[in-house]
Amino acid sequence: MFVSATILHADLDAFYASVEQRDDPALRGRPVIVGGGVVLAASYEAKAFGVRTAMSGGQARRLCPGAVVVPPRMAAYTAASRAVFAVFRATTPLVEGLSIDEAFLDVDGLRRAPARVAAALRREVAEEVGLPITVGVARTKFLAKVASGVAKPDGLLVVPPDGELDFLRPLPVRRLWGVGPATAAKLARYGVTTVGGVADMPEATLTALLGPGAGRHLHALARNRDPRPVRTGVRRRSMGAQRALGRRERTPGELDVIVVGLADRLGGRLRKARRVCRTVTLRLRFGDFARATRSRTLSQATADTAVILTALRGLLAAAAPMIAERGLTLVGVSLGDLHDDRAVQLALPFDQGRAVDRAVDGVRDRFGSSAITRAVLLGRDPGVSMPMLPD
């Protein structure tokens, strides 16, 4: 006996660009790019020319010369997100937000069929907020998210419980969570290019190829084994921020300024949320769009900016040869393994809190304290900033 498909994955379409088209009728039906130095979002009209999120602005304009480029308006996007989530919560109290523009909803127990709930949700978001949204409906969170991806843009797709594997098996292997270009290339060398091909591989083969964690994870997903419920009120296990740099070469001193700003911002967010972290991760994107990630696990959980900054500087120094050789277009920082500060014993030297002040003071001494420099320190340069809010 099958359990009903009662989980919805609702995902706003090209969110930032859709808000711009909603607010300016002259942009409707035209290719729109949000962000100048780096593409934060692209309308589907721009995507048809090959424009993608995180692409450099120059490349995007070469691909789509007729695109309208607009600066980001984060206040407008935040307001739109709140309005959409109000519709979600009016539909069901079981809402698990994933980002500013997507969420899972559990509609089990409602008196209407899930497909009708999903259709009504799409209609209400369009009428009340003025934005297109795609909804996938399935028995598991994983499959609901896959369904919404297949149904984009502005679509609705219901995967019936008795048709799950028929739907899933022909899909490209990249539809599996956790499969990026490198993993897809490894699987392709074994002739595996579809989800069905992964499902047919023995778990032992997958774990030998990809490692125990990734192998077991993909083995389960390829068979649609995902027991996770929709959870409300769950605190995030990580937080992050990033800065897009454009194509201009940055000096080590300029990169240090950026890392100081990111550490300062995230340390403040940790303390405000009364949380601490154990893992510090540096994320880099190079001039050829390849990416690298470097992490360090701290000996003690902390919310101290100086400790976080020290770890980041060490990671950045270790990556310096790669940066010099390949160029750098984005720097990101994430803090992981978060816990409530009251639940963790902290052991921090008294004077560590002053270290970040000295670092920031050093930056000010070198670059001045103009409004532009303050924006750089805070990671808020509107021309190049790219907040970690998935679109």
C-alpha positions in Angstrom: 0.0 0.0 0.0 1.4 3.4 -1.0 1.5 6.4 1.2 -0.1 9.5 -0.4 1.9 12.1 -2.1 1.4 15.0 0.3 4.7 16.9 0.3 4.9 20.1 -1.8 8.1 21.8 -2.9 7.3 25.3 -3.9 9.9 27.3 -5.7 9.6 30.8 -7.1 10.8 31.2 -10.7 13.8 33.3 -11.3 12.9 35.1 -8.2 14.9 38.4 -8.2 14.3 38.9 -11.9 10.6 38.1 -11.6 10.2 40.8 -8.9 11.9 43.3 -11.2 9.5 42.3 -14.0 6.5 42.5 -11.7 7.4 46.0 -10.5 8.3 47.4 -13.9 5.9 46.5 -16.6 8.4 47.6 -19.3 10.6 44.7 -18.3 7.9 42.0 -18.8 8.7 39.6 -21.7 12.3 41.0 -22.0 15.6 39.4 -21.0 16.5 40.8 -17.5 19.7 40.4 -15.6 20.0 41.4 -12.0 23.5 42.5 -11.0 26.2 44.1 -13.0 29.5 42.6 -12.1 28.1 39.1 -11.5 24.7 37.8 -12.4 22.6 37.4 -9.3 19.5 36.3 -11.3 18.3 36.1 -14.9 14.8 36.0 -16.3 13.9 33.0 -18.4 14.1 35.2 -21.4 17.8 35.8 -20.6 18.3 32.2 -19.7 17.3 31.2 -23.2 20.5 32.9 -24.4 22.6 30.9 -22.0 22.8 33.4 -19.1 23.1 31.8 -15.7 23.4 32.8 -12.1 27.0 33.5 -10.9 28.2 34.2 -14.5 30.3 37.3 -14.9 28.3 40.3 -16.1 30.5 40.7 -19.2 30.0 37.2 -20.4 26.2 37.5 -19.8 26.0 40.7 -21.8 28.0 39.1 -24.7 25.6 36.1 -24.7 22.5 38.4 -24.5 23.4 41.9 -25.9 19.7 43.0 -25.6 19.4 42.2 -21.9 18.3 44.9 -19.5 20.7 45.0 -16.5 19.2 46.2 -13.3 20.8 46.6 -9.8 19.7 44.3 -7.0 17.0 45.6 -4.6 17.3 43.4 -1.6 14.5 45.2 0.3 12.0 44.4 -2.5 13.0 40.8 -2.6 12.8 40.4 1.1 9.3 41.9 1.2 8.2 39.7 -1.7 9.5 36.6 0.1 7.6 37.4 3.3 4.4 37.9 1.3 4.9 34.5 -0.4 5.7 32.7 2.9 2.5 34.2 4.4 0.6 32.4 1.6 2.4 29.2 2.5 1.5 29.4 6.2 -2.1 30.2 5.3 -2.1 27.0 3.4 -0.6 24.8 6.1 1.2 25.3 9.4 3.8 22.7 8.3 6.2 24.9 6.3 9.9 24.3 6.1 11.7 27.2 4.5 14.8 26.3 2.5 15.8 29.8 1.3 14.3 33.2 0.5 12.4 31.7 -2.5 11.6 28.1 -1.8 10.0 25.8 0.9 8.6 22.4 1.6 4.9 22.2 2.7 3.2 19.1 4.2 -0.5 19.1 3.3 -1.3 15.8 4.8 -4.5 16.1 6.8 -6.1 18.8 4.7 -9.5 18.1 3.4 -8.5 18.8 -0.2 -6.4 16.6 -2.5 -2.7 17.7 -2.6 -2.9 18.5 -6.3 -5.8 20.9 -5.7 -3.9 22.4 -2.8 -0.9 23.0 -5.0 -2.9 24.5 -7.8 -4.6 26.9 -5.3 -1.3 27.8 -3.9 0.1 28.8 -7.2 -3.0 30.8 -8.0 -2.9 32.6 -4.7 0.8 33.5 -5.0 0.1 34.9 -8.5 -2.9 36.9 -7.4 -1.7 38.1 -4.0 2.0 38.6 -4.7 2.1 38.8 -8.5 4.9 36.2 -8.9 5.1 32.9 -10.8 5.8 29.8 -8.7 6.4 26.2 -9.6 5.2 23.4 -7.3 6.2 19.7 -7.2 4.1 17.2 -5.3 5.4 13.8 -4.2 5.6 11.3 -1.4 9.1 12.4 -0.3 10.9 15.7 0.0 13.6 14.7 -2.5 11.1 13.7 -5.2 9.0 16.8 -4.6 12.0 19.0 -5.2 13.0 17.0 -8.3 9.4 17.3 -9.6 9.4 21.1 -9.2 12.7 21.3 -11.1 11.3 19.3 -14.0 8.1 21.4 -14.0 9.9 24.8 -14.2 9.0 27.4 -15.1 5.6 28.3 -13.7 4.4 24.7 -13.6 2.8 22.0 -11.5 3.9 18.4 -11.5 2.4 15.6 -9.3 4.3 12.3 -9.0 1.9 9.6 -8.0 3.3 7.0 -5.5 2.9 4.2 -7.9 4.8 6.0 -10.7 7.8 7.3 -8.7 10.5 5.1 -10.2 9.1 5.4 -13.7 9.5 9.1 -13.3 12.8 9.1 -11.6 14.9 6.5 -13.5 15.2 8.3 -16.9 16.3 11.6 -15.4 19.9 12.8 -15.7 22.1 11.8 -12.8 22.6 15.6 -12.0 19.0 15.6 -10.7 20.3 13.7 -7.6 21.1 16.0 -4.6 24.8 16.1 -4.2 25.8 15.2 -7.8 27.9 18.0 -9.3 30.1 18.1 -12.3 32.9 16.1 -10.7 30.7 13.3 -9.4 28.7 13.2 -12.7 32.0 12.8 -14.5 33.1 9.9 -12.2 29.8 8.1 -12.8 30.0 8.7 -16.5 33.3 6.9 -16.7 31.4 3.9 -15.5 28.7 4.5 -18.2 26.2 5.8 -15.6 24.4 8.9 -16.8 20.8 8.5 -15.4 19.3 8.0 -12.0 18.3 4.5 -13.0 21.9 3.7 -13.7 22.8 4.8 -10.2 19.9 2.8 -8.7 21.2 -0.3 -10.5 24.7 0.0 -9.1 25.5 -2.0 -6.0 25.8 0.1 -2.9 29.3 -1.3 -2.3 30.4 -0.1 -5.8 29.0 3.4 -5.2 30.7 3.7 -1.8 34.0 2.5 -3.2 33.8 5.1 -6.0 32.4 8.1 -4.1 33.1 7.4 -0.4 30.8 5.9 2.2 28.7 9.0 2.9 28.1 10.0 -0.7 27.7 6.5 -1.9 25.0 5.6 0.6 23.3 8.9 0.1 23.0 8.5 -3.7 22.1 4.8 -3.4 19.1 5.8 -1.3 18.0 8.8 -3.3 18.1 6.9 -6.6 15.5 4.5 -5.1 13.6 7.5 -3.7 14.4 6.5 -0.1 14.0 9.7 1.8 12.3 9.4 5.2 12.8 13.0 6.3 9.6 14.8 7.4 8.8 18.4 6.8 10.1 20.1 9.9 9.2 23.5 11.2 11.2 25.7 13.5 14.5 24.0 12.7 17.5 26.1 13.3 20.0 26.3 10.6 23.2 24.2 10.9 25.3 26.6 8.9 25.4 30.2 7.8 27.4 31.9 5.2 28.1 35.0 3.1 30.1 35.6 -0.1 31.5 38.4 -2.3 31.6 38.3 -6.0 34.8 40.0 -7.3 34.3 40.4 -11.0 37.2 39.9 -13.3 39.6 42.5 -11.9 42.7 41.0 -10.3 42.8 41.5 -6.6 45.9 42.0 -4.5 46.5 39.9 -1.3 45.7 43.0 0.7 42.4 43.5 -1.0 41.4 39.9 -0.5 42.3 40.3 3.2 40.0 43.2 3.4 37.2 41.1 2.0 37.8 38.2 4.3 37.9 40.6 7.3 34.5 41.9 6.3 33.0 38.5 5.8 34.4 37.3 9.2 33.1 40.4 10.9 29.6 40.0 9.4 29.3 36.3 10.2 30.7 36.7 13.7 28.1 39.3 14.4 25.3 37.1 13.1 26.5 34.2 15.3 26.5 36.3 18.4 23.2 37.9 17.7 21.6 34.5 17.2 23.5 33.2 20.4 25.1 30.5 18.4 28.7 29.1 18.0 30.4 27.2 15.2 33.0 24.5 15.0 33.8 24.5 11.3 35.1 27.3 9.1 34.9 26.9 5.4 36.4 29.1 2.6 34.8 28.8 -0.8 36.6 30.0 -3.9 35.5 30.4 -7.5 38.2 30.9 -10.1 38.4 32.7 -13.4 37.5 29.5 -15.3 34.4 29.1 -13.1 36.0 26.0 -11.4 35.5 26.0 -7.6 37.5 24.9 -4.6 36.5 24.5 -0.9 38.8 24.5 2.1 37.7 23.8 5.6 39.1 23.9 9.1 37.5 22.4 12.3 38.2 24.5 15.3 39.4 23.0 18.6 36.7 24.9 20.5 33.3 26.0 19.4 33.2 29.8 19.1 31.4 32.9 18.0 34.5 35.1 18.3 35.3 36.9 15.1 39.0 36.9 15.7 39.1 33.1 15.9 37.1 32.8 12.7 39.3 35.3 11.0 42.5 33.5 12.0 41.2 30.3 10.5 40.1 32.0 7.3 43.4 33.7 6.8 45.2 30.4 7.2 42.9 28.8 4.6 43.3 31.8 2.2 47.1 31.7 2.6 47.1 28.0 1.7 45.1 28.7 -1.4 47.2 31.6 -2.5 49.2 29.6 -5.2 45.9 28.5 -6.8 44.5 32.0 -6.7 47.7 33.5 -8.3 47.6 30.9 -11.1 43.9 30.9 -11.9 42.5 34.2 -10.8 39.6 34.6 -8.4 36.0 35.8 -9.1 34.3 34.9 -5.8 35.1 34.5 -2.1 32.6 32.8 0.2 32.7 31.9 3.8 30.4 29.5 5.7 30.3 28.6 9.3 29.1 25.0 10.0 28.3 22.7 12.9 26.3 25.4 14.6 25.0 25.0 18.2 23.3 27.2 20.8 26.0 28.9 22.8 24.4 27.9 26.1 24.8 24.2 25.2 28.6 24.5 24.5 31.5 25.1 26.9 33.4 28.0 25.5 37.2 28.5 26.2 38.4 31.7 24.6 41.3 33.9 25.7 40.3 37.3 27.0 42.2 39.3 24.5 41.0 37.5 21.3 38.0 39.8 21.0 40.5 42.7 20.4 42.2 41.0 17.5 39.5 41.7 14.9 39.4 45.3 16.1 43.1 45.5 15.3 42.5 43.9 11.9 39.7 46.3 11.0 41.7 49.2 12.3 44.6 48.1 10.1 42.3 48.0 7.0 41.0 51.5 7.8 44.5 52.8 8.2 45.4 51.5 4.7 42.2 52.2 2.9 40.6 55.1 4.8 37.1 55.2 6.3 35.0 56.4 3.4 31.6 55.1 2.8 33.0 52.8 0.1 35.5 51.3 2.4 32.9 50.7 5.1 30.8 48.9 2.5 33.8 46.8 1.6 34.4 45.9 5.3 30.8 44.9 5.7 30.7 43.1 2.3 27.9 45.3 1.1 29.3 46.9 -2.1 26.1 47.0 -4.2 28.1 46.7 -7.4 29.7 43.3 -6.5 28.0 41.9 -3.5 26.2 38.6 -3.9 24.3 37.5 -0.7 23.8 33.9 0.0 20.1 33.8 -0.8 19.5 31.3 -3.5 17.5 32.4 -6.5 
